[in-house]
């Protein structure tokens, strides 16, 4: 039986990798339907993680511009829809990559020794 079975589903969100027992508090990610834990995240290709960070920065920039009302309404809607579509595609690719690596048995930093770094 998986450790995630013991988590209260109303207060915790399980990692997207089925074999992974890790979870996060729902209060830390109130708008999230799914998460990927740090150990599984580190197995994802660096280029995908960098693209995720880039899209996150664009999202924050759009939020700031929305607050300043610097964008015209019609352009703003198009910007958000394009960003959401790019984020959705990126997340799907990240999920596929993480699932593939989990199936191969890779975890964390893929073979890096555990313990203190020197």
C-alpha positions as CSV (number, residue, x, y, z in Angstrom):
1,X,0.0,0.0,0.0
2,X,1.3,3.4,-0.9
3,X,2.1,6.0,1.7
4,X,0.0,8.5,-0.1
5,X,-3.1,6.4,0.9
6,X,-2.5,7.6,4.4
7,X,-2.5,11.3,3.5
8,X,-5.7,13.2,4.1
9,X,-6.7,14.2,0.5
10,X,-8.4,17.4,1.8
11,X,-5.2,18.8,3.3
12,X,-2.5,17.4,1.1
13,X,-1.7,17.1,-2.7
14,X,0.3,14.0,-3.8
15,X,3.2,14.1,-6.2
16,X,2.1,13.3,-9.8
17,X,4.4,10.3,-9.9
18,X,2.3,7.3,-8.7
19,X,5.2,5.5,-7.0
20,X,6.3,8.7,-5.1
21,X,5.1,8.8,-1.5
22,X,5.7,12.6,-1.2
23,X,3.0,15.2,-0.9
24,X,2.6,18.9,-0.1
25,X,0.2,20.9,2.0
26,X,-2.8,22.1,0.0
27,X,-2.6,25.4,1.8
28,X,0.8,26.1,0.2
29,X,-0.7,25.5,-3.3
30,X,-4.3,26.6,-3.1
31,X,-4.9,26.8,-6.8
32,X,-3.0,23.6,-7.8
33,X,-4.7,20.4,-8.8
34,X,-1.3,18.5,-9.0
35,X,2.3,19.0,-7.9
36,X,5.6,17.4,-8.5
37,X,7.9,17.0,-5.4
38,X,11.4,18.3,-5.4
39,X,13.1,15.0,-5.8
40,X,11.0,14.1,-8.8
41,X,11.4,17.6,-10.2
42,X,15.2,17.2,-10.2
43,X,14.8,14.3,-12.6
44,X,13.1,16.5,-15.2
45,X,15.4,17.7,-18.0
46,X,17.0,21.1,-17.2
47,X,15.7,22.7,-20.4
48,X,12.1,21.9,-19.4
49,X,12.7,23.3,-15.9
50,X,14.2,26.5,-17.3
51,X,11.2,26.9,-19.7
52,X,8.9,26.4,-16.7
53,X,10.7,29.2,-14.9
54,X,10.6,31.4,-17.9
55,X,6.8,31.0,-18.2
56,X,6.4,31.6,-14.5
57,X,8.3,34.9,-14.9
58,X,6.0,36.0,-17.8
59,X,3.0,35.2,-15.6
60,X,4.2,37.4,-12.8
61,X,5.0,40.2,-15.3
62,X,1.5,40.0,-16.7
63,X,0.0,40.1,-13.2
64,X,2.1,43.2,-12.5
65,X,1.0,44.9,-15.7
66,X,-2.6,44.0,-15.0
67,X,-2.4,45.7,-11.7
68,X,-0.9,48.8,-13.4
69,X,-3.5,48.6,-16.1
70,X,-0.7,49.1,-18.6
71,X,-2.2,46.7,-21.1
72,X,-5.3,47.3,-23.2
73,X,-8.0,44.9,-22.3
74,X,-8.2,43.1,-25.7
75,X,-4.4,42.5,-25.8
76,X,-4.4,41.4,-22.2
77,X,-6.8,38.6,-22.9
78,X,-4.8,37.3,-25.8
79,X,-1.6,37.5,-23.8
80,X,-3.1,35.4,-20.9
81,X,-4.6,32.8,-23.3
82,X,-1.3,32.4,-25.1
83,X,0.6,32.1,-21.8
84,X,-1.8,29.6,-20.4
85,X,-1.5,27.4,-23.5
86,X,2.3,27.5,-23.4
87,X,2.2,26.6,-19.6
88,X,-0.2,23.7,-20.3
89,X,2.0,22.3,-23.0
90,X,5.2,22.7,-20.9
91,X,3.6,21.0,-17.9
92,X,2.4,18.1,-20.1
93,X,6.0,17.7,-21.3
94,X,7.3,17.9,-17.8
95,X,4.8,15.2,-16.7
96,X,5.8,12.9,-19.5
97,X,9.5,13.3,-18.8
98,X,9.0,12.7,-15.1
99,X,6.9,9.6,-15.7
100,X,9.5,8.2,-18.1
101,X,12.3,8.8,-15.6
102,X,10.3,7.3,-12.8
103,X,9.6,4.2,-14.9
104,X,13.4,3.8,-15.4
105,X,13.9,4.1,-11.7
106,X,15.7,7.4,-11.7
107,X,15.2,9.5,-8.6
108,X,16.4,12.9,-7.5
109,X,19.6,13.9,-9.2
110,X,19.9,10.6,-11.1
111,X,22.6,8.7,-9.4
112,X,24.2,11.5,-7.5
113,X,25.5,10.3,-4.1
114,X,23.3,11.0,-1.1
115,X,24.6,12.8,2.0
116,X,26.6,15.9,2.5
117,X,28.1,17.7,-0.4
118,X,31.8,18.5,-0.1
